[in-house]
Structures are given as C-alpha cells and as structure tokens.
C-alpha cells in the first residue's frame, strides 16, 4: 500500500511541520546524538562495551533519523518508509544511550512507529489515545508533594508575578499556594477526560492549546528561562492537538480506507500491541518497572536519583571546565557535590535522564574515566513518597582504584 498517495492535505502538511519540529529539537541537542563531541558519559541500555563500534552505530542511527525526517518533511521518500526510518533510528539511538530517551524523543518515536505500522487513519486514532494518556499520566504525576512544593511553586510564582498589580504574592498563605498549584494537574486531568468524550472534545482541545501556550510563556525567557527545547516541544504539542482533535483530517481515498480497515496484517497487529504497551506501561511506574519520563512524569521531580560527593582533596584532579559544577556539600564537610544535572544541560542541551539507574551508571563511568573511585561517595535516592516527599537512601559501594 502506497501511503504517500493516501495522505490528505491536512495530514501531509501537519506531518511535514511535525518532522521539522523534531529536526529542530535534534539540532538544539546535537551533542547528545553525535558522539565524540562531549565528555558526558554515554550509558547504553544493554551492558555492553562502550567502544568505537557503539559510536559508529549511533552515527548510523542519527543519519537514518535525519534521512527519515527529511523524507517526511519533503516527500522525497515514500511516507511509510520515512516513518520506518524515524522509528528504527530512534530505537537504535535509545539502545546506544539511555540519555536519548528525552520525553519529546520518546513521543516522536511512538508516533513514527504508529505511522510506520498502520494506515494513516488508524495511526491518527492511536496517536490521539497517546496524547490523552500523556495528559492523564502527567496530571497524576503532579498530585505529588515534590511538585506541589518545588516546581509547582516556581510555576505559580511566574504566573502571580504577571498579576502583581492585582494579587499580592506575599499575602498568600502556604496552604493557599499549595491549593493553587494543584490547579495545574486538575486542569490537565480535566483536559484528558474531556478529550475522551465526543461532546467535550473540541472544548478540551482548545483548553489543551491554552495550557501549552501558558507553559511556553512560563518556561520562556519571560518566565523561568528554561532551555528552548522544552518550549519548542510545547509548540509541537499544539500542532498535535490541532491535528488529532480539531482538524477532521482523513485520508483522501475512501476505497483505500475501507480496504485498509478490512485488511489487518501482522505489522498492524504488532503496532496495536506496541500501542497498548506504551499506553498502559506508565501504570507500572509506582512499582518502578517503568521509567519516570516514559510514564510522562513531566515537571515533577519525584524521580529516583543519585548524589555524588567528591573529596575536596581530589578537586585538583578534575578538569577545570567541570569545576563550576562542584558545590560545597552541607552533608559531608570536606566534600563537594557534583551537579551532574547542570552539566548535562550545559554540555548536551538536555536535562539529565531522571532515573537512578542511568545516573548511577553515568557517575561510575565518569569516576572510572577519571580514576577517582576511591575518592568519592555515591548516594542513591529512591522515588519520593507522593504524600510526604520523603525518600529512601543508601550508599553505593564504589570499586577501589
């Protein structure tokens, strides 16, 4: 089936813009996708030797990804094959480095896989279900002590700052501020529920667009001045909301649509199984069988993590370019905390992958590369309790030099 001929004008235009969005996000984080330009440790999904072969594989994956995106944006490659390239490339890149599992990349991988495995109308329906699940699980993840008392407060301060002439920020009690922060996840939850039902779908879609515009302002230079990729991803989300819930897009060939619906092959069945896994997989996050970002734990810092403390004696052995990322520790006098999350943002242009498994492996690789295993202490923290914010912690045994 030649999917390129089946695309309607709306589908073709939206997917061209979507491919451009993904390409821009790649460009902002290019050091993550092209090995050899950064010293930030690479952590493959599988426990394999990190050598030149892995770099070559990652370069191959990035090349295929760019080819697929160019094919989608320009139409020079048949639509289905371009989507196959994007899906396969992301699979390779995720295996090469878990850090590549950025939320926007995971979403793009899912959408490309749907487009590659299903007729366009069916892929659109599953993509709509995916978007609903993102709002749902993102909302659930924000009914959390950490969000209410950290990131949520930052969001609230920005918004209240815009209304300073009307509302005195210092006059709000802590209890009222916490309740106001909870309006964020309540809004997301209402959007998710509204998108499910036909009578409320268009209203919920417009509310979702308002939400993303608000997030873009809050995260932009007029607000918290976060990195541009998170602002761009919210812009891409507006495009997807329009396409999936407001555009009434459909393929142009009614006969082809009917035949595609009647003929369900093995590839489409696998696509449906894949869709079910990514839709319901986030339910496993509370028992730590699904990662924080893959469960759409967005803007909520309740994830597991690690903390690396390095003896001040060893500070002189550390690259001068990394010295600004070491902050004096209050927990252990004579030691400094390595702010690896800040290094990731500055070096790669992306947040560090919010999972203790990845961060521990990255730290161990960095310590090994710098021959500092015996001069540091590594502490692993579990996910925070949603009601109290408390975390379990344990020291990680480090190999001697």
C-alpha positions as CSV (number, residue, x, y, z in Angstrom):
1,X,0.0,0.0,0.0
2,X,1.5,3.3,-1.0
3,X,0.8,5.5,1.9
4,X,2.2,8.6,0.2
5,X,-0.8,8.6,-2.2
6,X,-3.3,8.1,0.7
7,X,-2.3,11.2,2.7
8,X,-4.8,14.0,2.8
9,X,-3.6,17.6,2.6
10,X,-4.0,18.2,6.3
11,X,-2.1,15.0,7.2
12,X,0.7,15.8,4.8
13,X,1.1,19.4,6.0
14,X,0.9,18.5,9.7
15,X,3.4,15.7,9.4
16,X,5.8,18.0,7.4
17,X,5.7,20.6,10.2
18,X,6.0,17.8,12.8
19,X,9.1,16.5,11.2
20,X,10.5,20.0,11.1
21,X,9.8,20.3,14.9
22,X,11.6,17.1,15.6
23,X,14.6,18.2,13.5
24,X,14.8,21.5,15.4
25,X,14.8,19.6,18.7
26,X,17.6,17.4,17.4
27,X,19.6,20.5,16.4
28,X,19.3,22.0,19.9
29,X,20.7,18.9,21.5
30,X,23.1,17.8,18.7
31,X,25.9,16.7,21.0
32,X,23.6,14.1,22.5
33,X,23.0,12.4,19.1
34,X,26.5,12.8,17.7
35,X,29.1,11.0,20.0
36,X,32.7,12.4,20.3
37,X,31.8,16.0,20.9
38,X,31.1,15.7,24.6
39,X,32.7,14.1,27.6
40,X,29.4,13.4,29.3
41,X,29.2,9.6,29.9
42,X,27.2,7.5,27.5
43,X,25.1,4.7,29.0
44,X,23.8,2.1,26.6
45,X,20.6,0.2,27.6
46,X,22.4,-3.1,27.5
47,X,25.6,-3.8,29.4
48,X,28.0,-3.8,26.5
49,X,31.5,-2.5,25.9
50,X,31.4,1.2,25.1
51,X,33.8,1.4,22.2
52,X,34.2,2.8,18.7
53,X,31.6,0.3,17.3
54,X,28.9,1.9,19.5
55,X,29.8,5.4,18.3
56,X,29.6,4.2,14.7
57,X,26.2,2.6,15.4
58,X,25.0,5.9,17.0
59,X,26.2,7.9,14.0
60,X,24.3,5.4,11.7
61,X,21.2,5.9,13.8
62,X,21.4,9.6,13.7
63,X,22.0,9.6,9.9
64,X,18.9,7.4,9.3
65,X,16.9,9.6,11.6
66,X,17.8,12.7,9.6
67,X,17.1,10.9,6.4
68,X,13.6,9.9,7.7
69,X,12.8,13.4,8.9
70,X,13.9,15.0,5.6
71,X,11.8,12.4,3.8
72,X,8.7,13.2,5.9
73,X,9.2,16.9,5.5
74,X,9.9,17.0,1.8
75,X,8.0,14.0,0.5
76,X,11.1,12.7,-1.4
77,X,10.7,9.4,0.4
78,X,7.5,7.4,0.5
79,X,5.6,8.3,3.6
80,X,5.6,4.9,5.2
81,X,9.3,4.3,4.6
82,X,10.2,7.7,6.0
83,X,8.3,6.8,9.2
84,X,10.1,3.4,9.3
85,X,13.4,5.2,9.2
86,X,12.5,7.5,12.0
87,X,11.1,4.7,14.2
88,X,14.1,2.4,13.6
89,X,16.6,5.2,14.1
90,X,15.2,6.2,17.5
91,X,15.2,2.5,18.5
92,X,18.9,2.3,17.7
93,X,19.7,5.6,19.4
94,X,17.8,4.7,22.6
95,X,19.8,1.4,22.8
96,X,23.1,3.3,22.3
97,X,22.4,5.8,25.0
98,X,19.5,5.9,27.5
99,X,20.1,9.7,27.7
100,X,18.4,9.9,24.3
101,X,15.1,8.9,25.9
102,X,14.1,12.5,26.2
103,X,10.3,12.9,26.5
104,X,9.9,14.6,23.1
105,X,12.1,11.9,21.5
106,X,10.0,9.1,23.1
107,X,6.8,10.7,21.9
108,X,8.2,11.2,18.4
109,X,9.4,7.5,18.3
110,X,5.9,6.3,19.3
111,X,4.2,8.5,16.7
112,X,6.6,7.4,14.0
113,X,6.1,3.7,14.9
114,X,2.3,4.2,14.6
115,X,2.7,5.9,11.2
116,X,5.0,3.1,10.0
117,X,2.8,0.2,11.1
118,X,-0.8,1.3,10.5
119,X,-3.0,3.0,7.9
120,X,-2.9,6.8,8.5
121,X,-6.5,7.0,9.8
122,X,-5.8,4.2,12.3
123,X,-2.4,5.7,13.3
124,X,-4.2,9.0,14.0
125,X,-6.7,7.4,16.3
126,X,-4.0,5.7,18.3
127,X,-1.9,8.9,18.4
128,X,-5.0,10.6,19.9
129,X,-5.2,8.0,22.6
130,X,-1.5,8.5,23.2
131,X,-1.9,12.2,23.7
132,X,-4.8,11.7,26.1
133,X,-2.7,9.3,28.1
134,X,0.1,11.9,28.3
135,X,-2.3,14.5,29.8
136,X,-3.7,11.8,32.2
137,X,-0.4,10.4,33.5
138,X,1.2,13.9,33.6
139,X,-1.6,15.1,35.8
140,X,-1.4,12.0,38.1
141,X,2.3,12.6,38.5
142,X,1.7,16.1,39.7
143,X,-0.5,15.2,42.6
144,X,2.7,14.8,44.4
145,X,4.4,16.5,47.4
146,X,7.6,17.3,45.3
147,X,5.7,19.1,42.5
148,X,3.4,21.0,44.9
149,X,6.4,22.3,46.9
150,X,9.1,22.8,44.3
151,X,8.4,23.0,40.5
152,X,4.8,23.9,41.0
153,X,5.7,26.8,43.3
154,X,8.1,28.1,40.6
155,X,5.3,28.0,38.0
156,X,2.9,29.7,40.4
157,X,5.4,32.5,41.2
158,X,5.8,33.3,37.5
159,X,2.1,33.5,36.9
160,X,1.5,35.5,40.1
161,X,4.3,37.8,39.0
162,X,2.3,38.7,35.9
163,X,-0.7,39.7,38.1
164,X,1.3,41.5,40.8
165,X,-0.8,44.6,40.3
166,X,-3.9,42.6,41.2
167,X,-2.6,39.9,43.7
168,X,-0.1,40.5,46.4
169,X,2.1,37.4,46.3
170,X,3.4,37.8,49.9
171,X,-0.2,37.8,51.2
172,X,-0.9,34.2,50.2
173,X,-0.6,31.6,52.8
174,X,1.5,28.4,52.2
175,X,-1.7,26.3,52.3
176,X,-3.4,28.5,49.7
177,X,-0.4,28.4,47.5
178,X,-0.4,24.6,47.6
179,X,-4.0,24.6,46.6
180,X,-3.4,27.0,43.7
181,X,-0.5,24.7,42.5
182,X,-2.9,21.8,42.4
183,X,-4.9,23.6,39.8
184,X,-2.2,22.6,37.3
185,X,-2.8,18.9,37.5
186,X,-6.5,19.4,37.9
187,X,-6.6,21.2,34.6
188,X,-4.6,18.5,32.9
189,X,-6.9,15.8,34.3
190,X,-10.0,17.7,33.0
191,X,-8.4,18.1,29.6
192,X,-7.6,14.3,29.5
193,X,-11.2,13.4,30.5
194,X,-12.7,16.0,28.1
195,X,-10.7,14.6,25.1
196,X,-12.2,11.2,25.7
197,X,-15.8,12.1,25.1
198,X,-17.1,13.5,21.8
199,X,-19.3,16.3,23.2
200,X,-16.5,17.9,25.1
201,X,-13.6,17.0,22.8
202,X,-13.3,20.3,21.0
203,X,-13.5,22.4,24.1
204,X,-10.9,20.2,25.8
205,X,-8.6,20.5,22.8
206,X,-8.8,24.3,22.9
207,X,-8.1,24.2,26.7
208,X,-5.1,22.0,25.9
209,X,-3.8,24.6,23.5
210,X,-4.3,27.3,26.1
211,X,-2.3,25.1,28.6
212,X,0.6,24.7,26.2
213,X,0.7,28.4,25.4
214,X,0.7,29.1,29.1
215,X,3.6,26.6,29.6
216,X,5.5,28.2,26.8
217,X,5.3,31.6,28.5
218,X,6.1,30.2,31.9
219,X,9.2,28.3,30.6
220,X,10.3,31.0,28.2
221,X,12.6,34.0,28.9
222,X,9.6,36.0,30.1
223,X,9.2,33.3,32.8
224,X,11.7,30.7,34.1
225,X,14.1,30.9,31.2
226,X,14.3,27.2,30.7
227,X,16.0,25.7,27.7
228,X,14.4,26.3,24.3
229,X,13.7,22.6,23.6
230,X,11.0,22.4,26.3
231,X,9.3,25.5,24.8
232,X,9.6,24.1,21.3
233,X,8.1,20.7,22.4
234,X,5.0,22.6,23.8
235,X,4.7,24.2,20.4
236,X,4.8,20.8,18.8
237,X,2.2,19.6,21.2
238,X,-0.2,22.4,20.0
239,X,0.3,21.1,16.4
240,X,-0.6,17.5,17.5
241,X,-3.7,18.7,19.4
242,X,-4.9,20.5,16.3
243,X,-4.2,17.5,14.1
244,X,-5.7,14.9,16.3
245,X,-8.7,16.7,17.7
246,X,-9.6,19.8,15.7
247,X,-8.6,19.3,12.1
248,X,-11.1,16.5,11.0
249,X,-8.2,15.1,8.9
250,X,-8.7,12.0,6.9
251,X,-7.0,10.2,4.1
252,X,-8.2,11.1,0.6
253,X,-9.1,7.7,-0.8
254,X,-12.4,6.3,0.7
255,X,-11.9,2.9,-1.0
256,X,-8.4,2.7,0.3
257,X,-9.6,3.5,3.8
258,X,-12.2,0.7,3.6
259,X,-9.7,-1.8,2.3
260,X,-7.1,-0.9,4.9
261,X,-9.7,-1.3,7.7
262,X,-10.7,-4.7,6.3
263,X,-7.2,-5.9,5.9
264,X,-5.3,-6.1,9.2
265,X,-1.8,-7.6,8.7
266,X,0.9,-8.8,11.1
267,X,2.6,-5.4,11.1
268,X,-0.5,-3.6,12.1
269,X,-1.2,-6.1,14.8
270,X,2.2,-5.6,16.2
271,X,1.6,-1.8,16.0
272,X,-1.6,-2.3,18.1
273,X,0.3,-4.4,20.7
274,X,3.1,-1.7,20.8
275,X,0.4,1.0,21.3
276,X,-1.2,-0.9,24.2
277,X,2.2,-1.3,25.9
278,X,3.1,2.4,25.7
279,X,-0.4,3.4,26.7
280,X,-0.7,1.3,29.8
281,X,3.0,0.9,30.7
282,X,3.0,4.0,32.8
283,X,0.8,2.2,35.3
284,X,3.9,0.3,36.3
285,X,5.8,3.4,37.4
286,X,4.8,3.2,41.1
287,X,6.4,-0.3,41.3
288,X,9.5,1.0,39.3
289,X,9.0,-1.2,36.3
290,X,8.5,1.8,34.0
291,X,10.8,4.9,33.9
292,X,9.7,8.3,35.2
293,X,9.8,10.1,31.8
294,X,8.4,7.2,29.9
295,X,5.4,7.4,32.2
296,X,5.1,11.1,31.4
297,X,6.3,12.3,34.8
298,X,6.7,15.8,33.4
299,X,7.9,18.7,35.5
300,X,7.5,16.6,38.7
301,X,10.9,15.9,40.4
302,X,9.7,12.8,42.3
303,X,12.0,10.5,40.4
304,X,14.8,8.4,41.8
305,X,18.3,9.9,41.6
306,X,21.9,9.8,42.8
307,X,24.2,12.2,44.5
308,X,28.0,12.2,44.0
309,X,30.2,13.7,46.7
310,X,33.8,14.1,45.8
311,X,36.6,14.8,48.4
312,X,37.9,18.3,48.2
313,X,41.4,16.7,48.1
314,X,40.5,15.3,44.7
315,X,39.1,18.6,43.3
316,X,42.5,19.5,41.8
317,X,42.4,16.3,39.7
318,X,39.2,17.3,38.0
319,X,39.1,19.1,34.6
320,X,39.0,22.9,35.1
321,X,35.9,23.0,32.8
322,X,34.0,20.9,35.3
323,X,35.0,22.8,38.4
324,X,31.9,25.1,38.3
325,X,29.7,22.1,38.7
326,X,31.1,21.2,42.1
327,X,29.3,22.8,45.0
328,X,30.3,22.6,48.7
329,X,28.4,19.9,50.4
330,X,26.4,20.5,53.6
331,X,26.0,16.8,54.3
332,X,29.7,15.9,54.3
333,X,32.2,18.6,55.3
334,X,35.4,18.5,53.2
335,X,33.5,17.3,50.1
336,X,31.7,18.8,47.1
337,X,28.5,17.7,45.4
338,X,28.8,17.1,41.6
339,X,25.9,18.9,39.9
340,X,25.7,16.4,37.0
341,X,22.2,17.6,36.1
342,X,23.6,21.1,35.4
343,X,26.5,19.6,33.4
344,X,24.0,17.7,31.2
345,X,22.0,20.9,30.5
346,X,25.1,23.0,29.6
347,X,27.0,20.3,27.8
348,X,24.3,18.4,25.9
349,X,21.4,20.9,26.0
350,X,19.0,18.4,27.6
351,X,18.0,17.5,31.2
352,X,19.7,14.5,32.7
353,X,17.7,11.3,32.4
354,X,15.7,11.2,35.7
355,X,16.4,7.7,36.7
356,X,18.8,6.5,39.4
357,X,19.8,3.5,37.2
358,X,21.1,5.8,34.4
359,X,22.6,8.4,36.7
360,X,24.5,5.7,38.8
361,X,25.9,4.2,35.6
362,X,26.9,7.6,34.3
363,X,28.6,8.5,37.5
364,X,30.5,5.2,37.7
365,X,31.7,5.6,34.1
366,X,32.9,9.2,34.9
367,X,34.7,8.1,38.1
368,X,36.4,5.2,36.2
369,X,37.5,7.5,33.4
370,X,39.0,9.9,35.9
371,X,40.4,7.2,38.2
372,X,38.6,8.6,41.2
373,X,36.5,5.6,42.6
374,X,38.3,5.7,46.0
375,X,37.9,9.5,46.4
376,X,34.1,9.8,46.2
377,X,30.9,8.8,47.9
378,X,27.8,7.9,45.9
379,X,24.3,8.0,47.5
380,X,21.2,6.6,45.7
381,X,17.8,8.0,46.5
382,X,14.6,6.3,45.7
383,X,11.4,7.9,44.3
384,X,9.8,10.4,46.8
385,X,6.7,9.5,48.6
386,X,3.8,11.3,47.0
387,X,2.3,12.5,50.3
388,X,5.4,13.3,52.3
389,X,8.1,13.8,49.8
390,X,10.5,11.6,51.8
391,X,13.0,9.3,50.0
392,X,14.8,6.2,50.9
393,X,18.6,6.5,50.6
394,X,21.5,4.1,50.5
395,X,25.3,4.4,49.9
396,X,26.5,2.7,46.7
397,X,29.7,0.7,47.1
398,X,32.3,2.0,44.8
399,X,35.2,-0.1,43.5
400,X,38.7,0.9,44.7
401,X,41.1,2.5,42.3
